[in-house]
Amino acid sequence: MKHPFNLEKLFSFLDSQSIVLSDQQLDQFRKYLVLIKTWSRKQNLVSKKDIFHLVERHFLPSTFLSFCLPDKIDGKLIDIGTGAGFPGIVLKILRPDISLTLLDSSHNKVLFLEEVCEQLALDCPIICQRCEEYNPQTSDGYHLAVSRGVARLDLLWKWSGHLLEDGGCLYAIKGGDYQQEIDELSVNDFKVEVITPDGEWLKASNYLNYKYILKLET
């Protein structure tokens, strides 16, 4: 059996890209992986076939997204339908300066996320609510929204557009036919950018051949 793309390979790749993780960040990644595996024995955090490939199929695409976000994020960021914490928890570990909110409608997943944030000492508000029903109490919205595998782009925007402040952006990790996703948008008042992994990322894992980021802004 082929040896999986593990955390040490991820750390080595980041090091080759001049991204040096602190001991605390390394420890957070390791604790997070253990928590996912432990909790997955009693609830469905990720698909069973993905347990053996957690780092490559979940950690790595989330890490790629962190490189696609602006170098400086002035406002708040929300992870829509975060599930087991992808991509949000990975983003928060890599970029602890971001102001991150985690949103998911599953009570069990929220319990897991609360445990993760406690064990990893991450300060992230966690909201248990459907995206389309969530209305922040504060008058200002989120500067950025991120999502992974929640829904088609048109539905994702329909459900989440009200959360973004003027000039805000949605970043979605997607697979499949991105042109079809773009064509399904019901209005034309969007700027859509397709961000694909470059050669260095593809050398790290062929899995990224099937992934891309759709950036949507008004």
Number of C-alpha atoms within 10 A of each C-alpha: 3 4 7 12 17 15 18 12 15 18 16 14 16 16 12 11 11 9 12 14 14 10 8 11 18 17 13 22 20 14 14 23 16 12 17 21 15 11 14 17 10 8 12 14 18 15 9 11 8 12 16 14 15 20 22 22 17 19 22 23 24 23 20 20 21 18 11 14 15 9 9 8 13 12 15 18 23 26 27 29 27 26 26 24 29 23 28 30 28 23 23 20 22 21 13 14 12 18 17 24 21 24 26 22 18 15 12 16 22 22 12 20 26 16 14 21 18 12 13 19 11 16 14 19 14 19 18 17 16 16 21 15 10 16 14 12 7 6 7 13 20 23 19 24 25 26 25 23 16 15 14 17 25 15 16 19 19 14 17 20 20 16 21 21 16 13 10 19 22 27 24 26 21 21 16 10 11 17 9 11 16 19 12 13 16 10 8 10 9 12 10 16 13 14 15 17 18 10 9 11 19 14 13 17 15 11 14 20 15 13 20 21 24 22 21 19 19 13
